[in-house]
């Protein structure tokens, strides 16, 4: 049975309680209870009311099936993060690289040593505030999402009763509007690229494909027609491996599987059809993300593009061409492999022409005051 024990007194032969050998040492009142498996637990408090309140809480959670044993919360955030990481089997290799970097470089150095039972909202907010002083807002938010997921798993495993990730103030993310490169800029950076990467730039500008999709494209996914036009089937991307043994994975989302038409000039720029990878490094092997980024930085610096630009600039460039040509958000989303048109509008809405004048003219004068 659960009860509150007085640690400072002991029963006398007469039945009265008198000062015992522990009188004045530590907290006086001790809550004593049994867990569902029969394990006996004790926790000390300064007042009898506090001890009784704890027992009442234990009784309620045990009846509700939400009781958390004190021992379960003694593992550290780092240990819990390792358990969570092993369950991320659904993530792509590229996503797991991001997870590992954020855990290794940001989350674990700050909170890894803290026991789950000791982690409260204040500690989480302090960590987020510290990260915000050194990292980009998007990086802070990604790290916080991982922490929240780790603590959700801790709740599921009955290691904590509730997550301390509540009402945490995150740094605002200011989305700068996309400013696409001009035709002259794209031509200049293409000319400045190392020669093996130039066909990749032409294809990126003509299709809006992602870097991993471009680097993982093989000739068996390219159809060249008799009239010189072609079609590219995007159903996978390069996710890792080595130059000689590339590793493919699914595209970013299910809607990223698509077929993209290309014109004769783009087909000609790809060269003679062959076998295996269409884009190869100087030694003939697959091009990893780091090497492709290095090639872009070299060319971008040579033509004066801003620091931080990358192959995604050609994706933005292609989207701007589609929009200028009158393509609808649905059509642009399909060609780029976006999840839905909402994602397309979130990124490129400012590039669509203003319809206000056309709507004004469409309604003006249709209804008059009459005679």
N, C-alpha and C positions, 0 to 999 in steps of 0.2 A: 504494500500500500504506500502511496505517496504521502509524505509528511514533511513538516518543518522541524528540524532539530536545532536545539540550543547548544552550541559548541562550548560555551563558557561555563555551563553548570552541569553538575552531575547529581543524581538522586542520592539523598542521605538514607541511613537506615530507617529513619522515621517516615520516609516518603517525600520529604520536602527536598527541593532542589537547592543545592549550595554551590559555592564557587568551586570549580574544578581546576585541574592542573593547566588547562589552556586558557584560563580566564584572562581577558585583556589581550590575547594574542590573535591577530587576524580578525576577519569578519565573523560576527557572532552567529548569524543565522544561516542555516544550511538547508537548501531544498534537496530532498531525497526522493527519487522516483525510479521506476523500472521501465526499460525500453520494451518494445513488443517482443524482442527475443529473450527477455529475462535479464538482460544486463542491468546492473544497478548503477545509477548515476547520482552524483552529488554536485551541487554548485552553491557557493557561499554568497551571502548578501549582507549589507550593513543593517538592514531592518527586516523585521519579521514580515511586514506587509509586502516588501519586495520579493521575499522568498516565496510567499504564498501566491503572489501574482504570477511568478514564474511557473509554479506548479499548475495553476489554472490554465496558463497558456499551453503547457505541455499536454494537459488533458484534452484541451480543445483540438490541438493539432493531431494527436493520436487518434481521436475519434474521427476526424476528417480525413485521415490518411495522408496528411501533409507534414508529419513530424520529421524533423531532421536531427540526426544524432550529432552531438558535438564533435565526435571523432571524424565525421565525414568531411567537415570543413577545415581540417588541419592541413590538407595538402596546399601547396602554393599555386599561384596563378600560372607559373611556368609548367608545373606538373599537369594542371588542368588543360593548358594550351596544347601540350603534347598529346593528350588524349583526344582533344578536338581535332588536331591536325591529322591524326591517323584515320579519322572518319571522312576526310574530304576527298573520297574516291571519285566523286562526281565532277570534280573540278578538272579543267583542262590543265596541261602542263604549264602553259604560260600563266594561267591564273595562280597556280600553286607557287610559281616563282615569286609572284607579287606577295602572296601570303607569307612565304618564308622570309622575304626581305623585311616586311613590316613587323613580323614577330621578332626577328633577330635584331633589327636596327632600332626599333621604336618601342614596341610594347614590353618585351621582356626586360630590357635594361631599366625600365621605369617601375614596372609592377611585378616582374617575375618572382621576386623574393617574398612578396606579400602572401600571407595565408588567406584562403578564401573567407574564412570566418572573420578575419580582421579587415576585409575590404569593404569600405562603405562609400556612400555617395561622395563625400568630401575628398577621399583619396582618388576616386575616378576623375572628379572635376579638376583636382590639382594636376593630375597627369595630363589631361587634355589641355589645360592652360599651358603647361610646360611644353608640350608638343607644338602648340600654336605659335610659340615664340621662335621656333626654329624651322618649321616645316610648312609647306603649302597647305591651304585649307582643305583641298581635296585629299591630300595624304593623311591629314589628321582625321578626317571623316572616315576614310577607309579603315584606318587602324582602330578607330572607335567601334565601327561595325564588327570587326573581328572580335574585339573584346566582348561586345554584347552577345555575340554568338557563343563564345566560350562560356560565358556565365549562364546562358540559357541551357547549355548542356549540363552545367553544374546543378542547375535546378532540376533538370530531368533525372539526374543521378542522385537526387536528394542529398546534395552536399551543402547547399544553401537554400534558405526558404524563399528568398526573393532576390532579384537582381538589383545591385546598386546603380545600374545604368538607368537612372530615372531623373528626368528634368535636367539633363546635362547640357550646359551651354556650349555649343560648338561654334567655331569661327565661321563667319559667312563666306560663301563661295560666290564670288563675283564672276559671272560668265561673260567673258569678253566676246563681243560679236565677231564671228568669223569674217576675216577680210581675205578673200581669195587672191591668189597670185594672178598676175596678168599673163597673157599669152607670151609676152616678151620675157617675163621672168621665168616662166616654165621652160621656155626654149633655152634660155641662158643656163639654167641649172642642169638641164639635160645635156647640153654640150660640155659642161664642166665636169660631169660625172666620169668616173673611171669607165672605160669602154664596156666591160661586161655588164654594167648596170644601166646603160642607156636604153636598151629595149624594155627593161623593167619600168623605166620612167615613162616611155611612150605608152606602154600598155596601161599604166596607172592613170595617166592623164586621159586616156580614151575610154576607161571603164570604171574608174573610181574604186577599184579593188583594194582591199587592205593589204598591208605589207606581207603578212603571213600567207595570204591567199596567192599573192604574186610569186613569192619565193617558193611556194609549194606546188605551183602549177606545172603539170606535165603535159607533154605533147598529145597524149591520148585524150586530153580534155579540150583540145583545140580542134575545131572542124573548119577546114578551108573549103569554100565552095568554088564552083567553076567560074563564077563571075568575079572572083577575087575577094569577096567579103568573107566573113567568118563568124563563128560563134564560140564562146568560151564557157565551159561548164564548170561552175564553182561548187564543189561538194566536199572540199577538205582544205586544210591549210597546213603549213609547216609548223610544227610545235616543238621540235627539238631534234635529238639525235646528233649525228656527226656529219661532216661534209660528205663522207662516202656512204654513210648509212643514215639517211634522213628519216625522221619520224613524223608521220602525218597524224592529224587529229581532225575532229569535226570542225566546221566553221563556228564563228562566234555564237550564233543563235540558229535555231531551226529555220528561220526565214532567210538566213544568209545563203542557203542552198538556192542557186539561181543559174539561169543561162543568160549571158550577155552578148549582144551582137556587136561586132566590130567591123569597121570599114576597110577597104582595100589598102589604104595607106598604112593603117595600123598593122594589118596582116603582113605587108611587105617589110615593115620595120622589125618584125620578129625574126626574119630570116627564113632560111629553108627549113621546112618541118623535119624533125628528127625524132629521137626517142629519149625518154626520161625527162629530166627537168628542163624547162624552157629557160629559166634564169640560173646561170651557174657562175661561180666565182672564178678568179683568175686561174685556178688549178683544176677547174672542171667539176668541182663538188658543189654541194648545196650551200646556200648562203644563209648564215644564221642572222638573228636580229641585230647582234652587236656589230657584225661586219657591215650589214646594210646601213645601219645608223652612222657608222664611221664614214662610209662612202658618201652619204648625204651631207654630213657635216663638212667634209672636205669641199664638196661642190658648192654648198650654200655659202661658206665663207669666201670662196673665190668670187662669187657674184654679188656678195653683200646682203644676203638674206638675214633676217634677225636670228639671233642665237635662240635655240630651243625649237626651231622649226624641224620638220621631219617629213617622212614619206606621206604622212596624212595630209600634207599640204596639197598633194596632187589629188587626193580624194575630195578635198574641199573645192579644188579647181574644177574637177569634173562636175560636181554638184552644181556649181555656179553656172556652168555651160548649159546644163539641163534646164535649170530654172529660167535662164535668159532665153532659151529656146521655146519656152511656154509649157514645159512639162508640169504636170500636176504633182502635188505632194505624194499622192499614192504611187505614181509612176517613178518618182525619184526614190522613194523608199524601197520599191521593188528592185530597182537597178543597183542601189547601193547595198541592199541586203539588210536594211534596218528592220528592227523588230516590228515597227508600225509607223504610219505617217506622223504620229505624235512626236516620235523621236526625231524625225526629219524636220518638222516644224520647230522643234525646240532648238535645233542647231542652225537652221537656215531660213527661218521665217522672215528675217529682215531683208533677205535677198529677193523675195517675191515682189513684183511691182504693186504699188498701191492701187486698189480697185475703187477707191472713193470716187474718182472722176467718172469712171464708167458707170457706177451705180447711180451717180447724180444724173447723168445724161439719159440713162435707161428709164428713169421715172419722171423726168421733167416734161411738162406739157401734156401728159396723157389725159389728165383731168383738168378741165377749165371751169371758170365761173359761169359760163353760158351767157345767153343774151339777157 
